[in-house]
Amino acid sequence: MKRKISVLALLASVTCIGAADANWERYPQYYDSGMRATITLRGGFAYGSSKLRNDLGSMTEEYWVSKLSGEAFSGGFVDICVDLGGCTYDMFYFLGTMNIGDLPAAKRYSEHSFAGGVSVGFTVPHSPQWRIEGDWLRISKANYEAFPMFSGKVDFPVLIDFGDGEQWFIETHEIKSSGVYSTLSSDIFSMMIYYDFFDGNVKPIRQIIPYVGFGFGYASSTTVLELTDLYGDLASQAALLPFAIYQGGPVPDFFTSTTATRTIAGNLAAGFSYGLMQELFLDFGVRVTYIPQIRWALNNSLAIDPSGEKNRSIFSANDMIYMSALIGLRFEF
């Protein structure tokens, strides 16, 4: 009888243990939707490239030719030369007038700089191959110098008297204008969408996972401009006088001017990640960023312009393209 009671007690205890393990309400089944919060830190290099446009507008200037060298000079340069006693008017002959606002930029923008940023987002539930991130990319300060800033070959009609009659000829001369030293930096804020090429709800580790991405956003670019009147053609331009100070010399000193350009931006991205552990990935990528326009302008810092004009664009980059190579760490948790 005692043996039967012991066997029944053992069976009851086993039955109770089995019932506890099968209690799904108390221990619900775990399901992973693949959704993760993401934080990515990036750094690397950027290369910016763009043609530059002359924004001086209509500024007519006289040009003269040296009888000794055959080189063309602006009327402002000749006036300065005469005032300083280095030459006389009979050393030149009058060539004609032209708009210096028609001269092309002598040098395109083509500069390297550092880049870095951070993005925060999440992987889409039930489709974790898709990532949505808010992104900030900083393109650090890059120098741009051009001496001259504007330069081009110009055809001038010249009337020559041969004694028995006058005849028109075309003289072609290289005309140069101004010089600049400047810097450019950009902050780009974007909403990015990425697609990671892997199967399943959880990214594999110790494997390369390619990705592509695109996004749109907002760019704030800051330029600092130092303009110099190398060829004497700007000193006589009334439109530029509010932005300059004469300090006893024949050539003005223009204000060092800071200009912010705010516009839309577009991004394309490609790269790959490598899982170091379940929540940590190395991220290698390249990005192409498009910015429609960036301006370099003079500012009237003393606010002495009687016409009320406070800034004047000197040149601009249209269709700026930044190419960035970035490496970083991405946390997914």
C-alpha positions in Angstrom: 0.0 0.0 0.0 2.8 2.4 0.8 4.5 1.6 -2.5 1.3 2.5 -4.4 1.0 5.8 -2.6 4.7 6.6 -3.5 4.2 5.9 -7.2 1.0 8.0 -7.3 2.8 10.9 -5.7 5.7 10.7 -8.2 3.3 10.6 -11.1 1.4 13.6 -9.7 4.6 15.7 -9.3 5.7 14.9 -12.9 2.3 15.9 -14.2 2.4 19.2 -12.3 5.9 20.0 -13.8 4.7 19.2 -17.3 1.7 21.5 -16.8 3.9 24.4 -15.7 6.1 24.1 -18.8 3.0 24.2 -21.1 1.5 27.3 -19.5 1.6 29.6 -22.7 -0.3 32.3 -21.0 2.3 32.6 -18.4 5.3 32.2 -20.8 4.1 33.6 -24.2 5.9 32.8 -27.4 8.6 35.4 -28.5 8.3 36.9 -32.0 10.9 39.2 -33.6 9.4 41.7 -36.2 12.9 42.9 -37.2 12.3 46.4 -36.1 15.4 48.1 -34.6 16.3 51.7 -33.6 19.4 52.8 -35.5 22.2 55.3 -34.8 25.0 55.8 -37.2 28.2 57.8 -36.8 30.2 58.6 -40.0 33.4 60.4 -41.1 35.5 60.7 -44.2 36.2 62.9 -47.1 34.2 65.0 -49.6 35.0 66.3 -53.1 32.9 69.2 -54.4 32.7 70.2 -58.1 30.8 72.8 -60.0 31.1 75.4 -62.7 30.9 79.0 -61.5 28.8 81.8 -62.9 29.6 85.4 -63.1 27.0 87.4 -61.1 28.4 90.9 -61.4 25.6 92.0 -63.7 25.9 94.9 -66.1 29.2 96.7 -65.4 30.6 98.6 -68.4 34.3 99.2 -68.4 36.7 100.9 -70.9 39.8 99.1 -72.2 43.1 100.3 -73.5 46.0 98.7 -75.3 49.7 99.2 -74.4 51.5 100.5 -77.5 54.6 98.8 -76.2 53.4 95.3 -75.2 50.1 95.1 -77.1 48.4 94.0 -73.8 44.9 95.2 -72.9 44.3 97.1 -69.7 41.1 98.4 -68.1 40.5 102.1 -68.0 40.8 102.0 -64.2 44.2 100.4 -64.4 45.4 103.1 -66.8 44.0 105.9 -64.6 45.8 104.4 -61.6 49.1 104.0 -63.6 48.9 107.6 -64.7 48.1 108.9 -61.2 51.1 107.0 -59.8 53.3 108.4 -62.5 54.2 105.1 -64.0 52.9 105.9 -67.4 51.1 108.5 -69.6 48.0 108.3 -71.7 49.9 108.5 -74.9 51.4 105.1 -74.1 48.0 103.5 -74.8 45.4 103.6 -77.5 41.7 103.2 -76.8 40.3 99.7 -77.5 36.6 99.9 -76.7 34.1 99.1 -73.9 32.6 95.9 -72.7 30.6 94.5 -69.8 32.8 92.7 -67.3 29.7 90.9 -66.2 30.0 88.8 -69.4 33.4 87.4 -68.6 33.4 83.7 -67.6 34.9 82.4 -64.4 38.6 81.6 -64.9 38.5 78.5 -62.6 35.8 76.1 -61.7 35.1 75.0 -58.1 37.0 71.7 -57.5 38.0 71.2 -53.9 38.5 68.5 -51.2 37.5 68.7 -47.6 36.6 66.5 -44.6 33.0 65.2 -44.0 31.2 63.7 -41.1 27.8 63.3 -39.6 25.2 61.3 -37.7 21.9 59.7 -38.5 19.1 58.4 -36.4 16.2 56.1 -37.5 14.7 52.7 -37.5 14.3 49.5 -39.5 10.8 48.9 -40.8 8.7 46.3 -38.9 8.2 43.0 -40.8 10.5 44.5 -43.6 13.8 45.2 -41.8 15.6 45.3 -45.1 14.3 48.9 -45.3 15.8 51.6 -43.0 14.5 55.1 -42.6 16.9 57.7 -41.1 17.1 61.4 -40.4 20.6 62.4 -41.5 23.0 65.3 -40.9 26.1 65.5 -43.0 28.7 68.3 -42.5 31.0 69.2 -45.4 33.8 71.1 -43.7 35.5 74.3 -44.8 37.3 74.2 -48.1 39.3 77.0 -49.6 38.7 78.4 -53.1 41.2 80.9 -54.7 41.2 82.4 -58.2 43.5 85.1 -59.5 42.0 86.3 -61.8 38.5 85.4 -60.9 37.0 86.2 -64.3 38.9 85.9 -67.6 38.2 85.4 -71.3 39.1 86.3 -74.8 37.0 89.2 -76.1 36.7 90.5 -79.7 36.8 94.3 -80.0 35.9 96.1 -83.3 38.6 98.7 -84.0 38.5 101.5 -86.6 41.9 102.1 -88.2 42.7 105.1 -90.4 45.1 104.2 -93.2 45.2 107.8 -94.6 43.2 106.9 -97.7 40.3 105.7 -95.6 39.1 104.1 -92.5 38.5 100.3 -92.0 37.1 98.2 -89.3 39.2 95.3 -87.8 38.6 92.8 -85.0 41.2 92.7 -82.3 41.0 89.8 -79.8 42.4 90.3 -76.3 42.4 88.4 -73.1 40.5 90.4 -70.5 40.9 89.7 -66.7 39.0 91.0 -63.8 39.4 90.8 -60.0 40.7 88.0 -57.7 39.1 86.1 -54.8 40.1 84.2 -51.8 37.1 82.4 -50.2 36.0 79.4 -48.1 32.9 77.2 -48.4 31.2 74.8 -45.9 27.9 73.0 -46.1 25.4 71.4 -43.7 23.0 68.9 -45.3 19.9 67.7 -43.5 18.1 64.8 -45.2 15.5 62.1 -44.8 17.2 59.0 -46.1 15.7 55.6 -47.1 18.1 52.6 -47.4 17.6 49.0 -48.6 19.9 46.3 -47.1 20.3 43.2 -49.2 19.7 40.3 -46.8 17.1 37.7 -46.1 15.2 37.2 -42.9 14.3 39.4 -40.0 17.7 39.6 -38.3 20.9 40.8 -40.1 23.6 38.2 -40.2 26.9 38.9 -38.6 30.4 38.3 -40.0 28.9 38.9 -43.5 29.0 41.8 -46.0 25.6 43.3 -46.5 25.3 45.7 -49.5 22.9 48.6 -49.4 21.6 51.4 -51.6 19.8 54.6 -50.5 18.3 57.9 -51.6 16.9 60.9 -49.9 15.9 64.6 -50.0 16.4 67.4 -47.7 17.7 70.9 -47.0 21.2 72.3 -47.4 22.7 75.4 -45.7 26.0 76.5 -47.3 28.2 79.3 -45.9 30.7 81.2 -48.0 33.3 83.7 -46.8 34.6 86.0 -49.6 37.6 88.3 -49.9 37.4 90.2 -53.2 40.4 92.1 -54.6 40.6 94.6 -57.4 43.7 93.2 -59.1 43.1 94.9 -62.5 41.6 98.3 -61.5 38.3 97.6 -63.3 36.2 97.4 -60.1 37.3 100.7 -58.6 35.2 102.7 -61.1 32.0 100.6 -60.7 29.5 102.7 -58.7 27.4 99.5 -57.9 30.4 98.2 -55.8 31.2 101.3 -53.9 28.8 100.6 -51.0 30.8 97.4 -50.3 34.3 98.9 -50.2 36.5 101.2 -48.2 39.2 103.4 -49.6 42.2 103.6 -47.3 44.2 106.3 -49.1 45.2 104.1 -52.1 43.8 104.0 -55.6 42.3 100.5 -55.1 39.5 99.8 -52.6 39.4 97.2 -49.9 36.2 95.3 -50.1 34.5 94.0 -47.0 35.2 90.4 -46.0 31.7 89.0 -46.5 29.9 86.0 -45.2 26.9 84.7 -47.1 24.4 81.8 -46.3 22.6 80.0 -49.1 19.7 77.8 -48.1 18.1 75.5 -50.6 16.9 71.9 -51.2 19.3 69.0 -51.6 19.2 65.5 -53.0 21.2 62.4 -52.1 22.1 59.0 -53.7 24.0 56.5 -51.6 25.6 53.0 -51.9 27.8 50.9 -49.8 27.9 47.9 -47.5 27.9 47.0 -43.8 29.7 44.3 -41.9 28.2 42.8 -38.7 30.7 42.8 -35.8 28.0 41.6 -33.4 24.2 41.5 -33.4 23.8 45.2 -32.6 27.0 46.7 -34.1 27.9 47.1 -37.7 30.8 48.7 -39.6 29.4 50.9 -42.4 31.3 51.8 -45.6 29.6 54.0 -48.1 29.7 56.6 -50.8 27.2 59.4 -51.3 26.5 61.8 -54.1 24.8 65.1 -53.0 23.2 67.6 -55.3 22.8 71.3 -54.3 21.2 73.6 -56.9 23.0 76.8 -56.0 25.6 78.3 -53.7 26.3 82.1 -53.7 29.4 84.2 -53.0 28.3 87.8 -52.3 29.6 91.1 -50.9 27.8 92.4 -47.7 27.4 96.0 -46.8 28.6 95.5 -43.2 28.5 99.2 -42.3 25.1 99.7 -43.8 26.1 102.9 -45.5 24.5 102.2 -48.9 22.1 105.1 -49.6 20.2 102.9 -52.1 19.4 100.3 -49.4 21.3 97.5 -51.1 22.9 95.3 -48.4 24.4 92.5 -50.5 25.5 91.9 -54.0 26.2 88.5 -55.6 29.7 88.3 -57.2 29.6 84.7 -58.4 27.7 81.5 -57.7 28.0 77.7 -58.1 25.1 76.2 -60.0 24.5 72.4 -59.8 27.1 71.7 -57.1 27.9 68.0 -56.8 29.5 66.7 -53.6 30.9 63.1 -53.6 31.6 61.8 -50.1 33.4 58.6 -49.1 32.4 57.7 -45.5 33.2 55.1 -42.9 31.3 54.6 -39.6 29.6 52.5 -37.0 25.9 51.7 -37.0 24.2 50.6 -33.8 20.9 48.7 -34.2 19.0 47.8 -31.0 
